[in-house]
């Protein structure tokens, strides 16, 4: 669609109240899924983050990297399996996770920010003790070196933001035992957002958002109150991989985040559409109180 200059000016004018609303506020973006694989979508996410930074929004990008980890494990002939959506992480797998996430994926993303004229610093949860974790245990399963975050050292992130950079965070954490731990990126984003008292957390997914019928993208639920989430889970409306994402939203909001968004990372500039337009794209989670 071609826009006239007048239409472009109208769009900018309508965005102004939202730009003012988020000025000097912190927004945490959890980046994963198709948006990380498709180069056009990757460029759009980076562009969105740079624009937000330019208009005074403090952006923290927290990323996963499942496909890269899978590729590296495949190259060395290592089998991988998941328990309750979490990758079982033995010693060898942990080394691959750390190398892939904190190394290649994180530094490639940081480089792309710089190539597009931005200022970014790539870190992982081990740097400066950003993420302290203990081994995840649920009394039933052995997840290996999968971590449960106990502490977020927000000074590391705040120092980067105050220096004018965008923090790009890989979710490898350190334990008190000195061992590195693999942390689910949604969980890490939620804990980081809560510790920062962020205005909003945005989870990019490969669906439109929360759907009443997971097989029909026309059944998008645009708004969900935190008080409704457990009811939706019990009714089977929210199921599968969407359950941990909603639980992460609940975690973030219970720790001070104002609202959460689960949105379609397959749509170019979805972050700007969510923050700077009335309609938005995905599902907003908010507290009725």
KOLLUM-710857 format. One record per residue: x, y negated, z negated of N, C-alpha, C in turn; residue in three letters. Coordinates in steps of 0.001 Angstrom, whole numbers, padded with zeros to 6 digits, always signed. Layout:
XYZXYZXYZAla...
This chain:
+000842+001199+000000+000000+000000+000000+000876-001248+000000Unk+000598-002187+000941+001336-003434+001023+000638-004497+000194Unk+001414-005210-000600+000871-006272-001434+001284-007629-000884Unk+000348-008565-000891+000686-009936-000530+001427-010579-001691Unk+002044-011725-001418+002737-012447-002481+001763-012818-003598Unk+000537-013177-003220-000462-013553-004213-000813-012364-005110Unk-000934-011179-004499-001246-009989-005277-000100-009629-006214Unk+001122-009767-005734+002276-009497-006582+002314-010467-007755Unk+002012-011726-007485+001986-012730-008552+000896-012395-009576Unk-000245-011885-009098-001339-011516-009986-000934-010363-010908Unk-000233-009388-010329+000234-008247-011114+001176-008713-012221Unk+002102-009594-011874+003045-010111-012863+002328-010910-013940Unk+001335-011671-013513+000572-012478-014463-000173-011592-015455Unk-000771-010511-014967-001508-009596-015832-000568-008842-016785Unk+000692-008682-016366+001660-007970-017211+002179-008838-018348Unk+002066-010162-018217+002660-011077-019187+002252-010804-020629Unk+000945-010618-020937+000592-010355-022346+001251-009107-022913Unk+001434-008097-022070+002061-006860-022519+003565-007056-022717Unk+004170-007836-021830+005593-008154-021994+005811-008888-023313Unk+004915-009812-023611+005009-010538-024878+004782-009604-026066Unk+003859-008671-025913+003536-007734-026999+004732-006869-027369Unk+005464-006394-026360+006555-005466-026607+007915-006144-026737Unk+007957-007470-026599+009228-008176-026717+009866-007925-028078Unk+011113-007513-028056+011894-007234-029262+011358-006046-030059Unk+010491-005244-029451+010006-004012-030065+010776-002834-029455Unk+010700-001699-030129+011422-000511-029667+010453+000505-029080Unk+010801+001021-027915+010040+002070-027252+010974+003254-027008Unk+010585+004424-027482+011376+005634-027274+010746+006427-026136Unk+011549+006767-025135+011079+007536-023987+011734+008909-024021Unk+010895+009955-024069+011421+011303-023945+011359+011679-022471Unk+012531+011951-021918+012693+012132-020474+012994+013592-020180Unk+012138+014210-019366+012350+015604-018996+011446+015995-017845Unk+011396+017278-017561+010516+017774-016511+010938+017356-015116Unk+009940+017252-014224+010184+016942-012821+010870+015595-012631Unk+010634+014675-013550+011230+013349-013444+012751+013408-013532Unk+013288+014487-014099+014736+014645-014172+015300+015350-012951Unk+014461+016088-012251+014924+016906-011124+014826+016142-009812Unk+013727+015416-009622+013486+014669-008392+014257+013348-008430Unk+015122+013126-007456+015987+011946-007481+015201+010644-007396Unk+014128+010621-006614+013314+009407-006524+012670+009085-007870Unk+012170+010114-008556+011571+009894-009866+012624+009476-010889Unk+013808+010062-010778+014903+009694-011672+015255+008217-011492Unk+015333+007781-010253+015627+006369-009980+014543+005456-010547Unk+013280+005908-010452+012170+005097-010951+012225+004970-012468Unk+012549+006060-013164+012648+006016-014634+013763+005079-015061Unk+014906+005199-014417+016034+004325-014754+015696+002873-014470Unk+015047+002625-013327+014629+001268-012979+013663+000700-014010Unk+012699+001523-014443+011723+001083-015454+012429+000706-016755Unk+013352+001552-017190+014060+001285-018442+014894+000010-018352Unk+015519-000201-017217+016325-001403-017040+015453-002652-017035Unk+014285-002575-016402+013385-003726-016393+012882-004014-017806Unk+012521-002975-018547+012075-003174-019927+013152-003867-020743Unk+014384-003409-020596+015487-004029-021323+015632-005493-020932Unk+015448-005775-019645+015615-007132-019140+014576-008092-019713Unk+013372-007587-020005+012324-008466-020540+012238-008391-022065Unk+013260-007820-022687+013356-007888-024134+012826-006714-024914Unk+012579-005584-024237+012127-004377-024930+013345-003501-025227Unk+013441-003021-026454+014535-002127-026830+014162-000699-026448Unk+014834-000168-025450+014519+001166-024935+015535+002176-025463Unk+015032+003313-025940+015882+004446-026304+015430+005620-025455Unk+016342+006153-024643+016011+007279-023767+016560+008563-024383Unk+015653+009496-024697+016024+010796-025259+015731+011844-024192Unk+016737+012633-023841+016534+013540-022702+016800+015000-023047Unk+016141+015853-022269+016408+017283-022295+017328+017635-021139Unk+017228+018885-020696+018056+019318-019571+017955+020809-019343Unk+016743+021339-019513+016525+022772-019367+017008+023362-018052Unk+016681+022744-016906+017120+023323-015631+018637+023432-015515Unk+019371+022434-015998+020832+022470-015929+021384+023578-016825Unk+020766+023740-018005+021194+024808-018904+020929+026164-018254Unk+019747+026305-017645+019408+027562-016970+020411+027882-015867Unk+020767+026873-015073+021714+027080-013969+023073+027537-014482Unk+023543+026905-015556+024855+027273-016090+024835+028677-016688Unk+023751+029021-017399+023643+030370-017962+023603+031418-016850Unk+022914+031065-015771+022830+031992-014636+024199+032221-014008Unk+024994+031156-013936+026323+031257-013328+027233+032195-014097Unk+027065+032249-015425+027922+033124-016216+027250+034464-016492Unk+026060+034663-015902+025361+035928-016054+024755+036136-017421Unk+024378+035035-018045+023835+035099-019406+022316+035044-019361Unk+021660+036039-019975+020205+036030-020061+019752+035035-021121Unk+018561+034472-020905+018014+033504-021847+016539+033799-022038Unk+016058+033620-023266+014632+033827-023516+014144+032835-024552Unk+012834+032678-024603+012222+031659-025449+011315+032305-026499Unk+011283+031703-027678+010396+032114-028756+009574+030897-029155Unk+008264+030990-029008+007373+029859-029326+007819+028571-028617Unk+008250+028734-027373+008633+027575-026579+010039+027066-026828Unk+010787+027712-027729+012144+027275-028054+013153+028306-027535Unk+014229+027807-026922+015231+028701-026361+016031+029374-027481Unk+016036+030716-027503+016892+031406-028457+018343+031052-028129Unk+019069+030584-029152+020389+030012-028915+021444+030717-029751Unk+022119+031701-029144+023232+032340-029837+024486+031484-029644Unk+025614+031945-030149+026846+031146-030114+027238+030759-028689Unk+027213+031719-027772+027609+031448-026394+026634+030485-025727Unk+025337+030692-025962+024335+029798-025388+024481+028393-025943Unk+024791+028284-027238+024986+026967-027846+026124+026221-027171Unk+027191+026914-026851+028304+026267-026154+027870+025734-024797Unk+027034+026502-024098+026533+026073-022787+025588+024873-022951Unk+024708+024919-023963+023784+023811-024217+024566+022525-024489Unk+025562+022624-025357+026340+021437-025701+027085+020895-024485Unk+027681+021786-023702+028419+021371-022523+027490+020730-021489Unk+026314+021326-021277+025392+020835-020247+024714+019535-020656Unk+024153+019507-021886+023400+018336-022327+024299+017155-022664Unk+025220+017378-023608+026065+016285-024081+027128+015910-023062Unk+027429+016845-022166+028425+016582-021142+027806+016108-019842Unk+027498+017028-018958+027096+016661-017598+025820+015829-017535Unk+024722+016318-018124+023446+015615-017983+023517+014214-018579Unk+024024+014117-019797+024074+012832-020486+024955+011831-019748Unk+026099+012264-019305+027028+011334-018652+026578+010976-017242Unk+025920+011912-016559+025363+011597-015241+024280+010521-015357Unk+023406+010652-016357+022350+009655-016565+022947+008292-016913Unk+023921+008302-017812+024559+007050-018211+025204+006372-017011Unk+025855+007152-016176+026501+006609-014982+025484+005980-014037Unk+024304+006594-013923+023289+006042-013023+022749+004712-013532Unk+022634+004568-014844+022246+003266-015387+023268+002204-014989Unk+024528+002535-015136+025591+001581-014830+025633+001272-013340Unk+025450+002293-012507+025446+002098-011059+024309+001198-010606Unk+023228+001158-011406+022074+000309-011077+022129-001046-011787Unk+023308-001387-012272+023498-002709-012853+023140-002829-014315Unk+022882-001696-014982+022504-001742-016389+023667-001493-017320Unk+023376-001567-018597+024353-001283-019637+023796-000163-020493Unk+024474+000976-020503+024000+002134-021246+025185+002848-021884Unk+024925+003467-023013+025928+004289-023683+025321+005661-023942Unk+025974+006684-023436+025501+008047-023632+026080+008659-024892Unk+025224+009187-025734+025646+009828-026969+024854+011112-027170Unk+025333+011953-028068+024524+013094-028499+024321+012991-029999Unk+023508+013877-030543+023172+013803-031949+024352+014019-032876Unk+025456+014535-032344+026645+014758-033158+027456+013478-033338Unk+027307+012535-032427+028100+011308-032464+027659+010424-033615Unk+028594+010087-034484+028278+009239-035631+027308+009879-036609Unk+027140+011205-036498+026164+011875-037364+024749+011415-037101Unk+024443+011087-035830+023123+010573-035474+022004+011522-035909Unk+022144+012801-035585+021124+013791-035942+021751+014871-036811Unk+021273+014980-038044+021711+016048-038935+020614+017113-038969Unk+021014+018356-038803+020025+019431-038696+020407+020623-039550Unk+019405+021436-039840+019610+022743-040451+019045+023784-039500Unk+019444+024983-039694+018967+026072-038839+017461+026249-039010Unk+016747+026277-037896+015293+026421-037927+014908+027833-038357Unk+014039+027899-039354+013544+029190-039826+012052+029089-040089Unk+011316+030076-039629+009872+030093-039878+009437+031335-040644Unk+010416+032110-041117+010105+033303-041888+009768+034517-041053Unk+009682+034334-039733+009303+035442-038859+010317+035691-037748Unk+010838+034605-037140+011657+034736-035945+013087+034275-036188Unk+013996+034859-035404+015387+034419-035398+015608+033590-034141Unk+015738+032271-034322+015924+031377-033182+017401+031153-032852Unk+018288+031679-033675+019704+031408-033472+020034+029999-033927Unk+020879+029317-033158+021321+027971-033527+020376+026903-032965Unk+019108+027053-033290+018115+026017-033006+017958+025197-034278Unk+018011+023879-034138+018039+023029-035308+016716+022374-035650Unk+016520+022154-036938+015404+021389-037470+016003+020113-038081Unk+015625+018953-037562+016260+017704-037971+015890+017330-039400Unk+016924+017074-040196+016723+016638-041575+016931+015143-041738Unk+017780+014550-040914+018123+013144-041090+018492+012507-039760Unk+018062+011258-039577+018442+010465-038408+019210+009243-038902Unk+020436+009102-038429+021256+007951-038795+021012+006835-037778Unk+020001+005993-038036+019587+005014-037033+020605+003904-036815Unk+021569+003765-037720+022586+002720-037526+023325+002916-036210Unk+023555+004172-035844+024247+004463-034589+023467+003867-033416Unk+022160+004108-033375+021331+003604-032286+021186+002087-032366Unk+020940+001577-033558+020769+000119-033700+022017-000642-033292Unk+023182-000093-033599+024429-000761-033192+024532-000839-031669Unk+024124+000218-031012+024163+000232-029536+023165-000776-028967Unk+021943-000781-029517+020923-001729-029052+021369-003158-029293Unk+021888-003448-030474+022299-004812-030818+023471-005302-029974Unk+024222-004349-029424+025332-004718-028531+024853-004933-027093Unk+023547-004742-026863+022984-005011-025542+022913-003820-024610Unk+023078-002613-025162+023079-001404-024343+021816-000570-024577Unk+021518+000296-023621+020452+001284-023762+021069+002586-024269Unk+020628+003104-025423+021131+004405-025877+020510+005535-025048Unk+021350+006416-024546+020907+007600-023808+021315+008801-024648Unk+020330+009491-025220+020599+010463-026289+020358+011900-025834Unk+021402+012724-025960+021288+014164-025741+021018+014838-027078Unk+020129+015818-027089+019621+016343-028356+020397+017573-028845Unk+021673+017363-029072+022507+018331-029769+022820+017731-031126Unk+022527+018448-032207+022691+017912-033556+023841+018618-034274Unk+024234+018048-035402+025284+018647-036223+024688+019065-037565Unk+025152+020192-038089+024704+020654-039390+025716+020335-040470Unk+025294+020417-041724+026224+020206-042829+027316+021266-042829Unk+027029+022387-042171+028024+023447-042052+029028+023172-040945Unk+028853+022033-040253+029775+021675-039182+029426+022295-037843Unk+028408+023132-037805+028021+023797-036561+027107+022879-035747Unk+027147+023034-034440+026233+022286-033577+024942+023075-033410Unk+023844+022329-033242+022524+022938-033136+021769+022385-031933Unk+021038+023261-031287+020182+022906-030167+018836+022433-030719Unk+018436+021197-030390+017197+020635-030910+016242+020345-029755Unk+015007+020770-029897+013984+020472-028899+013904+018970-028658Unk+013899+018550-027394+013971+017126-027072+012733+016352-027515Unk+011548+016977-027438+010335+016315-027925+010445+016050-029420Unk+010906+017062-030152+011059+016928-031604+012057+015843-031948Unk+013189+015837-031253+014219+014831-031517+013703+013427-031220Unk+012990+013275-030113+012441+011961-029755+011481+011472-030825Unk+010655+012379-031339+009687+012007-032371+010384+011557-033648Unk+011406+012300-034069+012123+011956-035302+012904+010652-035141Unk+013487+010444-033966+014212+009195-033705+013243+008018-033694Unk+012103+008189-033018+011100+007119-032965+010602+006767-034353Unk+010361+007793-035175+009898+007543-036532+010928+006802-037358Unk+012184+007214-037261+013249+006570-038032+013451+005117-037606Unk+013231+004834-036330+013387+003476-035817+012150+002616-036042Unk+011081+003241-036558+009794+002546-036698+009384+001939-035351Unk+009491+002752-034318+009242+002294-032952+007793+001883-032744Unk+007591+000987-031820+006244+000557-031461+005506+001684-030748Unk+006234+002447-029929+005578+003482-029129+006578+004556-028748Unk+006083+005781-028632+006858+006869-028057+006129+007342-026814Unk+006876+007574-025734+006300+008029-024465+006946+009358-024097Unk+006121+010393-023935+006607+011701-023510+006254+011901-022039Unk+007267+012049-021194+007028+012305-019772+006846+013805-019558Unk+005787+014178-018867+005466+015584-018658+005225+015853-017171Unk+004900+017095-016866+004590+017478-015481+003094+017646-015265Unk+002289+017012-016122+000839+016971-015920+000383+015529-016130Unk-000888+015268-015850-001403+013902-016002-001411+013470-017458Unk-001461+014431-018372-001564+014157-019799-002262+015329-020451Unk-003073+015065-021458-003848+016125-022106-005125+016341-021306Unk-005357+017587-020894-006509+017922-020057-007518+018766-020827Unk-008804+018502-020601-009838+019370-021199-009778+020769-020603Unk-009454+020831-019323-009244+022096-018630-007841+022049-018042Unk-006938+022854-018569-005531+022771-018161-005321+023039-016680Unk-006312+023653-016030-006194+023960-014610-006851+022909-013719Unk-007397+021859-014320-008101+020822-013562-007603+019445-014007Unk-006774+018832-013187-006185+017554-013559-007191+016403-013521Unk-008390+016671-013090-009433+015647-013132-010103+015568-014504Unk-009662+016414-015439-010287+016445-016769-009408+015747-017820Unk-008671+014747-017382-007782+014017-018290-008548+013402-019458Unk-008009+013565-020661-008522+012869-021843-007650+011628-022028Unk-008217+010454-021855-007411+009235-021845-006991+008780-023235Unk-007826+009050-024244-007493+008620-025598-007863+009723-026594Unk-006979+009955-027545-007229+010923-028610-006822+010298-029939Unk-007706+010366-030909-007361+009913-032259-006528+011002-032936Unk-005597+010574-033763-004792+011562-034478-005666+012511-035273Unk-006788+011989-035765-007689+012800-036582-008385+013895-035782Unk-008359+013788-034438-009050+014758-033585-008147+015890-033108Unk-006838+015750-033274-005906+016686-032645-006091+018116-033147Unk-006149+018302-034456-006295+019659-034986-007625+020278-034558Unk-008650+019457-034470-009962+019946-034001-009875+020411-032551Unk-009186+019647-031712-009023+020026-030310-008224+021328-030172Unk-007222+021500-031042-006434+022732-031009-007307+023920-031400Unk-008101+023763-032444-008984+024836-032904-010012+025204-031843Unk-010465+024204-031074-011458+024441-030024-010834+025033-028759Unk-009504+025072-028709-008822+025603-027534-008674+024611-026411Unk-009046+023346-026646-008874+022312-025614-007392+022009-025438Unk-006702+021874-026550-005253+021698-026516-004629+023051-026786Unk-003791+023526-025867-003215+024850-026013-001848+024914-025349Unk-001174+026032-025536+000117+026262-024883+001159+025221-025243Unk+001913+024809-024213+003010+023878-024412+002588+022485-024828Unk+001282+022182-024698+000815+020857-025099+000700+020748-026624Unk+000555+021872-027310+000422+021833-028775+001662+021232-029433Unk+002884+021720-029122+004049+021108-029765+004235+019640-029399Unk+003826+019243-028186+003942+017828-027814+003020+016962-028662Unk+001802+017424-028878+000876+016670-029727+001357+016654-031171Unk+001916+017761-031623+002448+017801-032988+003618+016832-033147Unk+004416+016686-032098+005517+015714-032137+004966+014293-032223Unk+003884+014028-031504+003240+012715-031589+002746+012454-033012Unk+002151+013487-033623+001683+013349-035000+002848+013069-035946Unk+003945+013771-035735+005129+013558-036566+005617+012123-036452Unk+005750+011658-035216+006244+010295-034995+005336+009263-035654Unk+004036+009431-035497+003095+008443-036020+002983+008513-037539Unk+003175+009702-038102+003155+009814-039564+004370+009135-040177Unk+005406+008905-039353+006629+008285-039838+006761+006831-039403Unk+005650+006243-038911+005664+004811-038676+005508+004324-037252Unk+005501+005233-036264+005308+004818-034879+003859+004406-034674Unk+003645+003302-033960+002289+002736-033839+001369+003592-032970Unk+001877+004077-031839+001056+004913-030961+001964+005773-030099Unk+001362+006780-029467+002122+007715-028632+001410+007893-027298Unk+002192+008193-026265+001650+008419-024933+002234+009699-024349Unk+001372+010521-023789+001807+011669-022998+001378+011367-021574Unk+002356+011214-020689+002013+010712-019357+002724+011485-018261Unk+002320+011205-017033+002729+011967-015860+004066+011473-015309Unk+005135+012215-015612+006450+011855-015121+006629+012076-013633Unk+005623+012616-012964+005701+012815-011510+005296+011567-010749Unk+004771+010568-011480+004324+009322-010845+005408+008267-010986Unk+005815+007696-009863+006860+006674-009888+006435+005485-010751Unk+007352+005021-011580+007166+003841-012446+006030+004046-013459Unk+005870+005303-013877+004809+005596-014851+005017+004841-016159Unk+006260+004583-016533+006521+003890-017801+005992+002463-017744Unk+006261+001771-016636+005762+000396-016492+004238+000374-016421Unk+003662+001341-015730+002200+001393-015613+001575+001588-016992Unk+002183+002436-017811+001637+002702-019143+001755+001482-020062Unk+002873+000796-019982+003114-000295-020930+002508-001627-020493Unk+002463-001864-019198+002138-003211-018727+000825-003324-017975Unk-000012-002263-018012-001331-002358-017393-002391-001901-018391Unk-003610-002320-018148-004716-001976-019038-005116-000509-018890Unk-005122-000028-017646-005640+001317-017377-004699+002415-017858Unk-003408+002264-017573-002470+003325-017902-002672+004539-017023Unk-001981+005631-017369-002054+006840-016554-002478+008075-017348Unk-001842+008276-018489-001999+009519-019213-002902+009444-020418Unk-002454+010117-021491-003243+010196-022714-002562+009410-023821Unk-003330+008491-024423-002818+007730-025545-003292+008367-026842Unk-002361+008546-027768-002703+009059-029101-002586+007898-030074Unk-003639+007676-030832-003645+006526-031727-004303+006900-033048Unk-004033+006084-034049-004601+006302-035384-005787+005404-035558Unk-006926+005978-035877-008159+005184-036028-008013+004104-037095Unk-007195+004371-038100-007015+003417-039178-006142+002258-038757Unk
